[in-house]
Amino acid sequence: MQQKRLIIALVLSSAILFLWSYFYPGKPPENPQPTPAASPTATATPAPTQSAQNNQSQQPPYNQSSATVPQSNAPRRVLTIRTPLYDIKFDSQGAEPISWIIKKNKSKEGEKEIFSVAGPSKDRIPLELISPEGLKRQPRQVPLQIHTGDVAFDAAIAAATYKVEGVDSATGDVEIDLSAGQKKEISFLLDDGNGSQIKKTIYVDADSYTAGISLLLQRNGQVVPQAKLSVGPSIGDQGIGHHSFYSVAPEAVSFVGTGVVRHTADAINRNKNSPDHLNLNGPVNWAGVADTYFAMVAMPLRSTEGLEYRTIAYEYKPNGGTGEKRYLITGLVPVPSDGGRTLVYAGPKDHYLLEDASREITSVAQRQVDLDGLIDYGYLSTVSRPIAVPILKAISFLYRLTSSYGLAIILFTIVIYSLFFPLKWRSSKSMKKAQKLAPKMKELQEKIKGMKQNDPRLKELQVEQLRLMKEGNPLGGCLPLLIQMPFLFALYRAITISLDFRQASFLWIPDLSAPEPYLIHVLPILMTGTMVVLQLVTPAPSADPLQRKMMAIGMPLFMLYILWSAPSGLVLYWLVGNIVGFTQQFLINRWTTTDEDGPAPKKLKPATS
């Protein structure tokens, strides 16, 4: 029976620990197929909707083969737009951005400079959103490219050099500096004078991460009925050396139909119905590509349909190191091609920034837009999201008092564990009770096992067994841990929904949102050591030394494996929690007397045959 208890204890502890990977898996199921009632359906070849067919029937017949490509003899130029928040470089060849650097995080704590995670703290590298791998491709793959479905035509307009309108000089590279409160409108134009025209207009606001783009696309005097704008490929911090469970690779995120859907690039690449290609049916509210902290999202102001995502696999080797399979993931967002405007958010996935952007976009689009859906709160988002936001507010408040996010996390941990102290007290008493009753429970089990079903004493012993199980329920000792697990998950989400934690230093830790960048991770090791001590001083439901050893050594080692590459802020929370928990347990063990638990149970009389 002791071995059975050991197995049960290991299974229960493992189940609690695996909640982490269950609630926040690294990869969703392969080739996901959402149900039509809850989200758009992923298909390989979607049929046109009735509204799309009606729109097409109202237009004159469109002949692609006879259409001409507008020509231009304009010189090739590079336009650099600088704002306090970001810098964008446009190439007049293709009228495409070739660089999109985020410089500051416009948070509630003020504007703070942000950089890529690559490079040492003394030599910061700019945070580039556009993939260098996409730039190297021939033809190159960058955001805001036009796709009409005619491959030859798309390639021709991407290679053409556009005339630039809205700048002072007619030739040469241009640098435009915008200060706070300023806005700028720039147009790229191709026009052959015979009814074929392409005009892409960019609207930039120095105070907002949201830009605007309008597209006018005519061939032979007709508006092209189908046009899509590329978002991506692989928007995010391009300096990340390795993607992991805690550092999410760029993925597809969109609000299509009735809800938010996510698709990893790996899942799209392995799509059995259509490898490297995913179509999503339903009206597009917004759609884009995002990694853990940054995103680019397009929001057509008019209802459109026909969203698709494409991926390309490639081998990534940072500085000649170990290779990693990565993907260029690009969203092709259907947009109006008659000059209607589309909004583009390109910036941090900070909770407060997304809330502000959502209010701004909602007022312009005249429909409800909630960009907070870009943040992945996990499968239990209905639980973690309501907890994560208050946690973020609490830590931000403590930061304003201490000027350190590390100290804020420590104080927050002390407060949380203090609130759970009454539960820990009851848990310890329950564990001690179960430990004291364990010998009697074992004796009862041995007696019951040797009895026949018609033995008159069997029912009496079974009733006694149920009474002891109720008095010394060992599961009561797991209650504080089970209650605290949602706070642990929510804290992890709080760290990922606020850029304030990103690159916030504390003691020897340069970034609380990332693991320690050293060969030896000190925080996880300290966490493991304190967890071993805490397990040893915490009462266990059984006095079996083997079981106690497995729980005291096995569980901390398992947590060391799980949290080795976790954000340092999360490990700091667990470490301080262990220290506070040890102090509380020491006081509980000292204050709890044997008289409170009652005398030791008497041995049962031997059964008479």
N, C-alpha and C positions, 0 to 999 in steps of 0.2 A: 504493500500500500504506500510505503514511503516513496518508492520509485514512481508510482502513479501520481502521487502528489507533486513530485519533482517535474514530471512531464507536464502536468496541468499548469504548474507555476510558470514553466518556460513558455508554454503556449500562450498563456495570458499576457506575460510580459512582452513576448514577441508581437502579439496582436496589437498591443498598445503602441509599440515602437513602429510597427509597420503602418499605423494610421497615417504617419507622415507621407510615406510614398503612395498610400492609397488615395489620400485627399489631394495630393499635389504630384501626380505622376510626371515624369520627364517628357513622355510622349503619349499623345492620344492614340486610340485604336487606329490601326491601319485602314486606309480607305474609308473614312467615316461617311456614313449616310444618314444625315439628320432626317427626322420624320417631317413630312410636309406641314403638319399642324403646328410644330414648335419652331421650325427653322427651315430655311431654303433647302432644297434637295440638290445634292451633288450628282450631276449626270455628265456623261461624256458628250452628248450632242443634244442640247436642249431645244425643244420646239419653240417657235416664236409665240409670244403671248398674243391674246386677242387685241390688246391695246397697241402692241407693236405692229400687228397686221393692219389695224385701222389707220395708224399714222402713215404706213407705207402706201396704203391705197389712196391717200389724199395727195400724194406727190406724183409728178409726172414720171414716166418710166426712166430708170437710171441705167445708163449704158457705160459700164466701166471700160470696156475695150476701146471705145472711141475717145475717152477723156485724155486730155493732154496734161503734162506736168508743168506748172508755172516755172519760168526760168528767171534768173536774176544774175546780174553782173556786179552785185554789191561786193565790196571787199570783206574778207573774213575779219571779224573783230571779237574781242572778249570784253564783256561788260561786267564790272565788279560792283555790286551793291553792298554797301556797308551800313549796318544799323547797330544800335547798342546791344541787340540780342543775338544777331547772326550776320554772317557774310555769305553772299551768293555770287557765284560766277556763272555767267551765261556765255555760251559760244554761239555766235550768229550762224555758224554752220549747223543746221538742224534746229536752231532756236531752242537749245537745250541747256539745262544747268549741268555744269561739270564739277561743281564744288558747292557744298552746302554745309557750312561750319556753324555750329551752335557755340556761342561765346559765353552767354550768361543764363543763369536760372532766375527767372523773375518770380521769386517765391514771396510768401508773406513776411519772411524775415529780411527781405530786401534783395536786391540784385547781387548774385554771387557768381563769380567766374567759375566756369566748368571746363574741364579738359578731358581728353581721352584717357582711358586707363593705361594706355601704353606709355612707356617712358618713365624716367625717374621723376620724383616730386620737384627736383631742382631744375629740371629741363622738360617742362610740360609740352605735350604735343596737342595741337588743336583737335577738337572733336569733330571729325568728318562723318557726315551721314551717308554720303554717296560711296558705293562700293568701288574700290580701285580695280577689282576683278572685272566688273562691268565695263569700266572705262577701257580696259585692255582688249576687250572683245572687238571683233570686226564682223559686222558693224557694232559699234559700241552700244551698251545698254545703260541708259541713264533715265532719271525720272522725266515726266512730262513729255514723253515722245508720243507722236500721233500714230494711231493704228486704225486703218479703215477696212482691213480684210483683204486688200489688194497688195500682195507682197511687193511687187515691182514698184507700185506707186509709193508705198510707204518708204521703201529704200531710197527712192529718188528724192522725196521731200526731206528725208533725214540727211541726205548728202548735200542738199542745196544750201547756198548761202543767202540768208535773209537780209533784207534791208531793215535797218533799225530806225524806229521813230520814237521821239520823246527824249532824245539826248541832244546836247549842244553841238557836238562836232559830227561831221558826216563821215569821217574816216578815223582810223586808229582806235586803239583800245581806250575804254572809258572807265573811270572810277567815279562812283556816285556815293557820297557820304550823306546819310540821313541822320539827323539828330532827333531827339525825343519829340513826338508830336507831328513829325513830317511824314508825308506819303508820296509815293512815286508811281507813275504809270508808264510802262514801256511796251512798245508793240514791235513785233517781228513780222515782216510782210513779204510775201511772194505774190506777184501779180503779172500775168502775161498780157493783160489788156483785152483779152478775148473771152472773158467770162470765167476763167480759172483763177481762183484767188485763195490764198491761205493767209490768215491773219491770226496770230497768237499774241494776246495782250496779257501782260503780267501786272498785277496791282500789289504793291508792297506797302505795308504799314510798319513804321519803325518801332511802334509800341506793342506789336502783336506778333505771335508766331504764326498767325493765320494770314495767308496771302490769297489773292484771287487770280483766276485765269479764265479768259474767255476765248473761245475758238470759233472762228468763222472759216468754214471749209466748203469751197465751191469748185465744181468741175463742170466745164461747158455750160456755165450759167445755172447749174442746179446745186442745191445744197446736198452734200453727201449725207445720206440718211443714217448711216452707221459710222460712228467714230468713238474711239476709246482712247483714254489717256493712261500712260503707264505710271505706276507708282512703284518705285523700286528701281533696280533690284536690291534686295537685302539691306533695307534702311536700318541704321543702328550705329553704334560706336564701332568704327572700323578698326580700332586698335586692340580689340579683345583677342588675346592669343589662343584661347581655348574655351569653347562653349561647353557647359555642363548643366546639371540639374538646377544649379543656382544662378547660372548665367545663360539665359534663354537665347537660342539662336533666332535670327529674324524669322517670323512666321506670318501667315496670312490671318488678318483680323478684319472682320466686316460685320456690319449690321445690315442684313438682307432679309426681306420678308418681315418676320415678326420678332427676331431676336439676334443676338450676337453669336457668331460662329467663329471658331478658330481651327486652323489647319496648319500643322507643321509642314515645313518644306520636305522633310523626309517622307511623310505620309503621301503628299502629292506626287513625289517622285516615284513611289511604289504603288501608285494607284493602278490596280489591275485592269480596270475598264479603259483607262486612258492615261498611260504613264506620262508624268511630267506635265499634266494638264488637268485642270479642274474647273468646271463650269458651275455657277451657282444661280439658280432661278429665283426670281422674286424682285420686287422693287428695291433699289439700292438707296439706303439712307446715308451710309458712309462706308468706305472700304479703304484698306491700306495695308501696309507692312510695318511690323514693329518688333523690337527686341525687348529686353527687360525694362529699359529706361527711356527709350526714344522711339518715335513713330513718325510716319508720314501718311496722312489720310486725305483722301479726296471726297468732297461732298457736293454732288450736283444739286443746284438749287431747284431743278425740275426733276420730276420722277423719271428714272431711267431703269432699264433692265438689260441683263446680259453680262454680268460680272464674270470674269474668268481669272485664273491664276496659272502661271507657268513657272517651271523650275528647270534648272540646269545644274547637274552635279559637277564638282571639280575637286581637285586635291589641293589642300591648303597646307603649306609648310612654312611656319614662322621662323625666319632666320636659319633655315636649313635644319630645323628640329624635326620632331616626330610629326608625320603628316596627319591631317584630320580631314575627313570627308565633309565638305560643305556644299551649300546650294545657293545659286542665285535665284531668288524667288521674287517674281514680279506680278503685281496686280494690274490688270487691264480694266479700268473703270469706265463704263459707258457714260459719255458726257454729251451735252447739247453741242451741235456743230453749226448752229445758226447765229452764233454770237452770244448765246446764253452763258451766264457766269457759273463757274465752279469754284468752290472754296477749297483751299489746301492748307491743312494744319501740318507743320513740320517742326517738331520740337520735343521737349521732355514730356514723359508720361507721368507728370506730377499730379497728384489728386486735385490740388487747389487750382493749378493751371488749367487742367482739363475742365474743371467746373466753370471757370471764368470763360474759357473758350466756348464751352457748350452754350452758355447764356448768350454770348455774342453771336454765335452762328444761328442759334434758334431764332433770334430776333430778325436776322437777315433772311434766313431760309423760310420763315413763316411755317415751320414745323418743328416738332420736338426732336432735338439732337442731344444725345448724351454720350460724349466721348469718354466718360469714365469707364465705359465698357471695354476700352483698350486695355485696362488693367485686369489681369487674370487673378481673381480672388479664389480660384479653386472650385472643386465640385460643390462644396458647401458654402457657396458665396453668400447665400441668404443668412448664414451664421457669421462667417468671417468678416464680411464687409461691414455690418453694423458694429462689430467689435474693433476692427482695424482702424476705422476713422476716429473714434474716440481715443484710442491708444495714441494715434498720431497727434491729436490735439493735446493730450496730456504730456507727451514727451516734448512737444514744441513749447508748451508752457514752462516745463522744467528747464528747457534749454535757455529760455529768456532769463531765468533766474541764475543759471550756472555758466552760461556761455560755452557749454561743452555738451555735445550729444552723448559722449561716453558717460559723464556724470549724470546726465538726464536719464539714461537707461538704468544706471545703478539705482538712482532714487526711485524710479518707477518700479523696479523689481522689488525693492524693499517695501514699498506701499502695497503692491499686489500680494506679496507673501504674508504681509501683516494682516491683510483682509482675510486670507485663507487660514490664519492661525487657528480659529475655533474648529474648522474642519480637520486640521492636522491633529489637534488635540483628541477629537473623537476617533479619528483614524487610529492613532497610537493605542488608545484604550481598547479599540476593537481588535487590533492585532495582538495585544497582550492577552486579551481574553481568549482569542482563538488559540494562541500558543499554550496557554495554561490548560485548555480543554482538549488539546491534541492527544495526550495519552489516553484519556477516557474515550475519545472518539475512536481511537485505534482499537481499544479493548472491545468496544461495542461492535465494531465491524468484524472483528475476529469471532466474536460469539455468534453474531447473526449469520456469518458465513457457514458455521458448522451446524446450524439448526435446520430442522425440517419445516416444510411449509405448514404442517398441522400442529406444530409445537405451540402450546398456549402462551408461552412467554415471548414468542416472536413479535407479536403486535406491541406488547409492552416495551420491548427493547427498541423497536422502530420508532415509537412515539418519543422515547427518551433521546434517540439519535436526532430526530427532527428538532427537539427542544434545544439540544446542544448546538446544532447547526445555526439555529436562530440566534442564540446567545452569543456565539463566537463566530459570526460570519466574517471570513477573511476578506471577502470582496469589499467590505466597508472600508478597509485600509487602502483600497485603490481609488476611492472616491475623490480625494484631493487631486491625485494625478490626472484622473479623467477630466475633472473640472478645469484643471490648469492647461490641458493640452490645447483647447481652442484658443487660449490666450497666447500660447506659443506660436500656433499657426498664424494668428492674427498679427502678432508682432512681426513675424517674417513678412507678411503682406504690408504692414506699415512701413517697413524698411524699403520695400520695393515700390511703394506708391508715393514716396516723397524723395525728391532729389537732394534734400538737405542732408540725408545720411550719406549720400554718395560723395566719396573723397573727404568725408569728415574725419579728422584724425583724433586719436586718443592714445596717450602714452607712446608706446612703440608702434601702434597700429596706424598705418597711413590712411586706411579707408574702412569705415565701419560697415559698408555695404558689400565688402568683398572679403575673401579669406586672407590671412596673413601672407604676404608675398615672400616668405622665407622658406627655406628647406624644412625647418622645424616649426610647426605651428604651436606656439606656447599656450594660447588660450584653450584649444581643445584638450591639450595634455593636462592643464590645470583643472579643467572641467571634469575630466575623467578621474583624476586623483580625488577631488572633492566628492565626486559621486560615489566612489568606493567607500570613503569614510562615512558618508551619509547612509549608505546601505548597511554598514556594519552597526551603526548606532540606532537604526530604526528597527523597532520590533517586527518580527516576521511571524506569520501565522503558524509556522512549524519550527520546532527546535532541531530539525534534522540538519546537521552541519554541512552535509553535501549540498542540500538545497540552498542554504544560506550562502555558501561559497559561490554557487553558480549565479545567484542573484546579485551578490556583491561584486563579482568579477565579470561575469558574462554580460550583464546588462550595460555597465559602463563601457566595456570594450566595444560593444555593438554601437552605442551612442557615439563613441569616438570615431568609428568608421563612418557613421552617418553625417556627423557634424565636422569632419576634418576639413571639408571645402565649403562649409557654410559661411554666410556673412558673419564677420567678426562681431557685429552688434548683437546677433542672435546668440552666439556662443557666450558673449559677455553676460547676457541676460540669464542664461542657464548656469553659468559659473557663480554669479552673485546669488542666484536662487539657491544653489547648493549650500553656499556659505550661510545664508540666512536660514535655510532649512536645518542645517546642522545646529546652529545656535538655538533655534526653536526646539528641536528634538532633545538637545541637552537639557534645556529647562523642563521640558515635559517629563523626561525620564527622572529628573531630580524631584519634581513636584508630585509625580504620581507615586503614591505609596501602595504597598502590597495589600493594605487593609481595604483600599477602595475596590480592589478587584475581587475581594472575598477570599475565603479559604480555598485551598487546593481541593479539587473534587476527590471524593472517596472512591476507592476501587470497588468495582462491582463484585458481588458475590458470585462464586462459580455456579454455573447452571447445573441443575439436577436433572438427571435423566429419568 
